[in-house]
Amino acid sequence: LSVQVRVLRDGKPVVAAPARKLTPDATADLARIPLTGAVTLGQLPAGQYEIEIGVTDNLSKTSATQRVGFEIL
């Protein structure tokens, strides 16, 4: 598995972390794999944004993406 995190404004990426390998624990529930990390937002102006997390299964070549909106004041 690999995961990529991006911050979008008006549908366009303004911050993009490089894709990284995600190795779940052998006993993990593969439907819910925990992920932690940090994204620096300090340089972004106030406004509406979305954070997008995409996960790709490199063996089956399938992927899933989730977006959530947030606001910087």
Backbone bond lengths (Angstrom), bond angles and torsions (degrees), N, CA, C in turn:
res aa  C-N    CA-C-N  psi(-1)  N-CA   C-N-CA  omega(-1)  CA-C   N-CA-C  phi
1 L - - - 1.451 - - 1.519 109.33 -
2 S 1.320 115.55 148.38 1.462 120.42 170.94 1.522 107.91 -134.44
3 V 1.328 115.69 152.23 1.461 121.28 -177.25 1.522 109.03 -131.18
4 Q 1.334 115.61 142.86 1.457 120.89 174.91 1.523 108.71 -134.21
5 V 1.335 115.41 137.94 1.461 122.35 179.76 1.524 107.85 -116.97
6 R 1.344 115.37 131.94 1.465 121.05 177.35 1.520 109.21 -134.42
7 V 1.327 115.87 150.57 1.462 122.38 171.20 1.523 106.11 -110.33
8 L 1.342 115.84 129.38 1.458 121.96 -175.97 1.523 110.74 -115.73
9 R 1.316 115.50 145.89 1.469 121.82 170.24 1.518 106.19 -132.09
10 D 1.319 116.13 125.22 1.468 121.85 -175.92 1.525 111.09 54.84
11 G 1.342 116.13 36.51 1.457 121.43 177.12 1.513 115.43 78.37
12 K 1.342 117.54 0.83 1.460 121.35 -178.46 1.525 109.99 -111.98
13 P 1.339 117.94 137.78 1.463 119.56 -179.31 1.530 112.24 -67.17
14 V 1.344 115.84 132.91 1.465 121.66 174.98 1.529 110.93 -115.37
15 V 1.327 116.75 -20.51 1.460 123.59 173.64 1.519 106.40 -140.57
16 A 1.326 116.83 132.70 1.464 120.47 177.89 1.520 109.08 -140.95
17 A 1.314 115.33 120.30 1.460 120.18 175.04 1.525 108.02 -84.22
18 P 1.319 118.01 145.89 1.463 119.03 177.28 1.532 110.33 -62.42
19 A 1.313 116.06 147.71 1.469 119.78 176.48 1.523 108.48 -60.42
20 R 1.328 115.44 142.49 1.464 119.11 178.13 1.517 110.04 -132.56
21 K 1.304 114.86 152.94 1.459 121.22 -179.79 1.523 109.24 -72.65
22 L 1.309 115.90 138.97 1.457 122.61 179.30 1.521 107.36 -120.50
23 T 1.325 116.61 116.89 1.460 121.28 -178.16 1.522 109.04 -114.73
24 P 1.337 117.43 101.60 1.464 119.37 -179.74 1.527 111.48 -70.49
25 D 1.314 115.13 150.73 1.457 122.19 174.38 1.531 108.67 -60.59
26 A 1.306 117.82 146.31 1.470 122.22 -177.72 1.523 112.56 -59.73
27 T 1.326 117.46 -25.61 1.466 120.74 -179.72 1.526 112.22 -97.42
28 A 1.324 117.53 5.32 1.468 121.57 -174.86 1.525 111.84 -70.11
29 D 1.327 114.46 149.56 1.460 121.89 170.50 1.526 106.05 -77.39
30 L 1.320 117.94 108.28 1.462 120.94 -174.20 1.520 113.54 -68.17
31 A 1.328 117.90 -9.61 1.461 120.63 175.09 1.528 111.12 -80.02
32 R 1.351 116.78 -18.14 1.471 121.53 -177.96 1.522 108.89 -143.57
33 I 1.309 116.61 93.26 1.460 121.42 -179.29 1.524 108.26 -102.37
34 P 1.343 118.36 118.69 1.462 119.85 -179.14 1.530 111.58 -66.61
35 L 1.322 115.16 146.00 1.458 122.03 179.82 1.517 108.01 -142.04
36 T 1.315 116.99 132.79 1.459 121.06 175.55 1.519 109.03 -126.36
37 G 1.310 115.65 156.49 1.455 120.42 178.27 1.511 110.05 174.65
38 A 1.315 115.75 -179.24 1.460 121.65 179.69 1.521 109.31 -136.07
39 V 1.323 115.23 145.07 1.461 122.15 176.05 1.522 106.97 -127.95
40 T 1.323 117.48 126.79 1.461 121.68 -179.66 1.525 109.70 -81.28
41 L 1.338 116.03 121.51 1.463 121.45 -177.98 1.523 112.33 -113.17
42 G 1.320 118.28 -1.33 1.458 123.01 -172.47 1.515 115.21 -55.39
43 Q 1.320 118.98 -31.04 1.464 121.38 -176.42 1.526 112.68 -87.67
44 L 1.327 118.06 -5.59 1.464 120.66 -176.70 1.528 111.12 -84.02
45 P 1.329 117.91 138.37 1.466 120.40 177.45 1.533 111.18 -72.26
46 A 1.322 115.67 162.47 1.463 121.12 177.57 1.525 109.73 -57.54
47 G 1.333 115.76 147.04 1.459 119.80 177.92 1.515 112.20 151.70
48 Q 1.326 115.00 -175.17 1.463 123.34 -179.07 1.530 109.65 -90.94
49 Y 1.325 115.73 135.67 1.459 122.51 -179.04 1.523 109.43 -138.78
50 E 1.324 115.29 169.79 1.458 122.57 170.09 1.517 107.76 -131.57
51 I 1.329 116.24 143.66 1.457 120.13 169.62 1.521 106.11 -104.01
52 E 1.313 115.61 134.39 1.461 121.79 -177.22 1.525 108.60 -121.67
53 I 1.321 115.84 127.76 1.458 121.56 176.36 1.518 107.43 -118.13
54 G 1.318 115.60 121.88 1.461 121.43 179.79 1.516 110.22 -118.05
55 V 1.321 116.25 133.86 1.462 122.03 178.57 1.520 108.00 -121.10
56 T 1.323 116.15 132.63 1.463 121.87 179.35 1.517 109.68 -120.53
57 D 1.325 115.55 131.60 1.462 121.62 171.67 1.524 105.72 -88.30
58 N 1.309 116.42 106.38 1.460 121.01 -174.16 1.527 113.09 -69.42
59 L 1.334 117.69 -20.33 1.465 120.18 178.10 1.524 111.64 -78.51
60 S 1.331 116.40 -47.43 1.466 119.75 -177.41 1.524 112.76 -91.33
61 K 1.342 117.16 -7.67 1.471 122.92 -179.22 1.531 112.12 61.18
62 T 1.341 116.38 33.58 1.462 120.88 175.31 1.525 108.53 -110.25
63 S 1.331 115.83 158.87 1.457 119.25 -179.36 1.519 110.71 -146.92
64 A 1.331 114.53 161.62 1.459 122.28 175.76 1.521 107.45 -140.05
65 T 1.334 115.78 143.28 1.462 121.37 -178.62 1.519 109.05 -133.10
66 Q 1.329 115.79 140.52 1.464 121.77 176.89 1.522 107.91 -130.42
67 R 1.343 116.73 137.70 1.471 122.41 177.01 1.520 109.91 -123.69
68 V 1.346 114.95 144.79 1.461 121.66 175.73 1.523 107.52 -137.65
69 G 1.328 116.44 133.13 1.454 121.21 179.48 1.512 112.43 -82.20
70 F 1.341 116.14 151.07 1.461 122.24 174.04 1.524 108.40 -153.66
71 E 1.325 115.67 166.81 1.460 120.99 -178.05 1.522 110.20 -126.58
72 I 1.325 116.10 136.52 1.463 122.09 171.65 1.519 106.43 -99.99
73 L 1.323 115.82 124.93 1.473 120.96 -177.89 1.506 111.50 -94.77
